[in-house]
Amino acid sequence: MAIIYGTSGNDYKSGTQANDQIYGYGGADTLIGGLGNDNLEGGGGNDYLTGGNGRDTNGRDTFVLNYSGGGIDRITDFSVNDDILKVTTSTISSSQYVIGTPSSLSNYEVSEDSAISSTKSTNRSLTVESSNSTSSGNIFTYNASTGALFYLNQQLAWLPTNLNWNLAVVVPSGNNTLPTTDELII
């Protein structure tokens, strides 16, 4: 496993054949995971994230987006059933939530002692829209026509279009206390 760090400038970072952690930090970064099951975190700026070919039954590519000034990132090869999209925020009413399919979250652990279960529920939701409307009142909105992903009506990322979110579930992670950041996994 390689841990690869960018700088505050515009970086081009590529992973190895192992399961890598790649951090872009500031600037408009291009991060390419390579063959392993990778964790890509663009940081500030409008980043271009590609997970690569890695994926197996024990892991998936993880893309990390930052709501607080993280820019609008483009993820080229996101798969609802295989990959994990983690959104971190810093809001006044912070809490931790996880969104995904039972398949994509089956082996994901979000806190030291709390594995994800599709039986948990919350009033948070992910809505799939077919138009450019982001006023659905939901926390997360994905526009199937354009691939735009919004959090509280602010665009976070461009994902592939027409992703099938039909099995998506929203679950709280951890113990539902109010930490300093929201964490959402899609």
C-alpha positions in Angstrom: 0.0 0.0 0.0 1.3 3.4 -0.9 0.3 6.7 0.7 0.8 9.5 -1.8 0.5 13.2 -0.9 0.0 16.2 -3.2 0.8 19.8 -2.5 -1.1 23.1 -2.4 -0.6 23.4 -6.2 -2.1 21.5 -9.1 -0.9 17.9 -8.8 -1.0 14.8 -11.0 -0.7 11.7 -8.7 -1.1 8.1 -9.8 -1.3 5.1 -7.6 0.3 1.7 -7.7 -1.0 -1.9 -8.1 -1.6 -2.0 -4.3 -4.5 -0.4 -2.3 -3.4 3.2 -2.2 -4.3 6.4 -0.3 -3.9 9.4 -2.5 -4.4 13.0 -1.2 -4.4 16.0 -3.5 -4.8 18.8 -0.9 -5.1 22.3 -2.6 -5.2 23.1 -6.2 -6.9 21.4 -9.2 -5.6 17.9 -8.8 -5.7 14.8 -11.0 -5.7 11.6 -8.9 -5.7 8.2 -10.5 -5.9 5.2 -8.3 -4.4 2.4 -10.5 -5.1 -1.3 -9.9 -5.8 -1.5 -6.2 -8.8 -0.6 -4.1 -7.9 3.0 -3.5 -8.9 5.9 -1.3 -8.8 9.2 -3.3 -9.2 12.6 -1.5 -9.0 15.6 -3.8 -9.1 18.3 -1.1 -9.6 21.9 -2.1 -10.0 22.9 -5.8 -11.8 21.3 -8.7 -10.3 17.8 -8.9 -10.4 15.0 -11.4 -10.6 11.6 -9.7 -10.4 8.2 -11.3 -10.3 5.0 -9.2 -8.9 2.7 -11.8 -9.4 -1.0 -12.2 -9.1 -2.1 -8.6 -12.1 -3.9 -7.0 -12.7 -7.2 -5.4 -15.0 -8.7 -2.8 -13.0 -7.4 0.1 -12.7 -3.7 -0.9 -13.8 -0.9 -3.2 -12.4 2.4 -4.4 -13.3 5.2 -2.0 -13.6 8.8 -3.3 -13.6 11.6 -0.6 -15.3 14.9 -1.4 -15.1 18.0 0.8 -18.3 20.1 1.1 -16.6 23.1 2.8 -14.8 24.7 0.0 -13.7 21.5 -1.7 -14.6 22.6 -5.2 -16.6 20.5 -7.7 -14.8 17.3 -8.4 -15.2 15.0 -11.4 -15.3 11.2 -10.7 -15.0 9.3 -14.0 -15.5 5.7 -13.0 -17.8 5.7 -10.0 -20.0 2.6 -9.6 -23.0 2.6 -7.2 -22.7 -1.1 -6.5 -18.9 -1.3 -6.1 -17.4 2.0 -5.0 -17.9 4.3 -1.9 -18.3 8.0 -2.1 -17.5 9.8 1.2 -18.6 13.4 1.7 -17.2 15.3 4.6 -18.7 18.6 5.7 -18.3 21.1 8.5 -21.8 22.4 9.4 -23.5 23.8 12.5 -25.8 20.8 12.9 -23.2 18.1 12.2 -23.8 14.4 12.4 -22.6 11.3 10.6 -24.6 9.5 7.9 -23.9 6.8 5.3 -25.6 6.3 2.0 -25.1 3.4 -0.3 -26.4 0.1 -1.4 -26.3 -3.0 0.8 -23.8 -4.4 -1.8 -21.4 -1.4 -1.7 -21.5 -1.0 2.1 -21.4 -4.7 3.1 -17.7 -4.7 4.1 -17.4 -1.0 5.0 -16.8 0.0 8.6 -17.3 3.7 9.4 -16.2 3.7 13.0 -14.1 1.5 15.2 -17.0 -0.6 16.5 -19.9 0.1 14.2 -20.3 -1.8 10.9 -22.9 -0.6 8.4 -26.3 -2.3 8.4 -29.0 -1.7 5.8 -31.6 -2.1 8.6 -30.8 1.2 10.2 -32.8 4.2 9.1 -32.9 8.0 9.3 -34.9 10.9 7.9 -32.0 12.0 5.7 -32.4 11.1 2.0 -30.9 10.9 -1.4 -33.1 11.9 -4.3 -32.6 11.1 -7.9 -33.8 13.9 -10.1 -34.2 13.9 -13.9 -34.0 17.6 -14.3 -31.7 20.4 -13.1 -33.9 21.0 -10.0 -32.1 20.9 -6.7 -35.0 22.2 -4.6 -36.4 18.9 -3.7 -35.8 19.6 0.0 -33.6 16.6 0.4 -30.1 16.7 1.8 -28.5 14.9 -1.2 -29.6 15.2 -4.8 -28.2 13.4 -7.8 -29.2 14.6 -11.3 -29.3 11.5 -13.5 -29.3 13.5 -16.7 -26.2 15.5 -15.9 -24.4 13.4 -13.3 -24.3 16.4 -10.8 -24.3 15.5 -7.1 -25.6 18.2 -4.7 -25.4 18.5 -0.9 -27.9 21.1 0.5 -28.3 22.5 -3.0 -24.5 23.1 -3.4 -22.9 21.0 -6.1 -20.1 18.7 -4.9 -19.2 16.6 -7.9 -19.8 15.4 -11.4 -20.5 11.6 -11.5 -21.3 9.4 -14.4 -24.8 9.9 -15.7 -27.8 7.6 -15.2 -26.4 5.8 -12.1 -29.0 3.3 -10.7 -29.6 4.5 -7.1 -32.8 2.4 -6.7 -31.4 0.3 -3.8 -29.7 3.3 -2.0 -30.2 3.4 1.7 -29.4 6.2 4.2 -28.1 5.1 7.5 -26.5 6.8 10.5 -22.9 5.8 11.2 -21.5 5.4 14.7 -23.5 6.4 17.7 -25.5 9.4 16.4 -23.7 11.9 18.6 -22.9 15.3 17.1 -19.3 15.3 15.9 -17.6 18.3 14.3 -18.1 17.0 10.7 -20.7 15.2 8.7 -19.5 12.1 7.0 -21.7 10.6 4.2 -20.8 7.5 2.3 -22.6 6.9 -1.0 
